[in-house]
Amino acid sequence: MNASMLFVIIALGIALCVALVFLWVLLRERKPVTQASQAKANAKVYRDQILDLDREHDSGHISDQEWQQSRDELSLRLLEDTSAVDDPAAKAEKPAIWTAVVLAVALPLGSMGLYMWVGQPEALNPMAAKTPDQVDPKDLAKMAQTLAEKLQAKPDNLQGWVMLGRTYRALENFDAALKAYDSALKLSADDDLKLERIEIIAMQRQGQFEGEPWNVIREVLQRDPQHFGALLTAGSASYAEGKFADALKYWEQARKPLDANNPDLEGLENAIAAVRDRLGMPPAKSSLTASSTPLSTSSSTSVATSGLNVTGQVNLSASLKSKASPNDVVFIYATPANGDRMPLAIFKTTVSQLPLNFTLDDSSAMTPDRKLSAAGEVMVKVRVSKSGNAMPQSGDLSGSLGPVKVGAKGLKLEIKDQIP
């Protein structure tokens, strides 16, 4: 029995138990409360009060006069309240049979219906509780296909399109992800959705934000100069372009309104510390505890020199030399061995510099939160671009090596393939 079925059975069982309690209350025969039966109850109360009064008198807490006066009053009230007789017309109340029948049917069905309406029945799917990294790509692709088919029938489902876009992003099907976000933006021109969309464009271009991504960032910041997501993205874009002063400006502006309990604070302060290190500035005072203090200049330097890098030499194959010009741009970069195409570190040069000894480490990271030193294994790649565009194009020359462990030395990376 799967978890979904077990949940449904347990939920129905609880609803039925509640219904049974209501049935017992409604179906049991209840004697009517008459004047005589009420008088009997009153008599017991007065007798208990008289007994208490007698004990107080015997213990000497009240005088004889007070005891006698109080006892007479209670006796008189007892006589008055017990003089009623039963009402011969009084009858026992009939069980509420029809009310019980309605509740027995409506309560379980209503409970499940309400859950399906305002609850999250999709959470019954074990796949929904997993992150994209935990889900097998085949299962994720199947989920995306199913969701896409449902959205064809209900194209006005905003959250469905967003979920589909994020799923395609996890699958690195960037073209399909962009189409899903385009459909979502037709339903809601939300700035956060626009920023998510341009992040996918940047991923397609291996971290380059020129053109449309920067236009969207500036558009959002023009409407809302303190838009948190836009400031973060602007900082990442600036950092990827090597404009560290601009990255620091954007991230420090995003940092200002955050309080000490904000979950985004630690990551942002680490990013600020990393970019200040790149600029040769002293670490800023952190609002975090010592256990989460950002890297200082000395500790950042030690990471880059502790062997957590990849070194080697890149060469252009003799068979492809005629297809490359001295001024063609060469990108040397490392990506995670798990298939993620977003570079962890990148180095840019030209064909005229080949053969070239290279080093990829945290100092050549595109963003401070994605570091080569944190990866176990990487793919080392090289690409020659005649256009200088970071996004692969037909005719570009390429080569790859790996997976290799971070710390590998003396790699031989050869440019020997051409993209069709």
Secondary structure, 3 states (H helix, E strand, C coil): CCHHHHHHHHHHHHHHHHHHHHHHHHHCCECCCCHHHHHHHHHHHHHHHHHHHHHHHHCCCCCHHHHHHHHHHHHHHHHHHCCCCCCCCCCCECCCHHHHHHHHHHHHHHHHHHHHHHCCHHHHCHHHHCCCCCCCHHHHHHHHHHHHHHHHHCCCCHHHHHHHHHHHHHCCCHHHHHHHHHHHHHHCCCHHHHHHHHHHHHHHCCCCCCCHHHHHHHHHHHHCCCCHHHHHHHHHHHHHCCCHHHHHHHHHHHHCCCCCCCCCHHHHHHHHHHHHHHCCCCCCCCCCCHHHCCCCHHHHHHHHHCCCCEEEEEEECHHHHHHCCCCCEEEEEEEECCCCCCCCEEEEEEHHHCCEEEEECHHHECECCECHHHCCEEEEEEEEECCCCCCCCCCCEEEEEEEEECCCCCEEEEECEECC
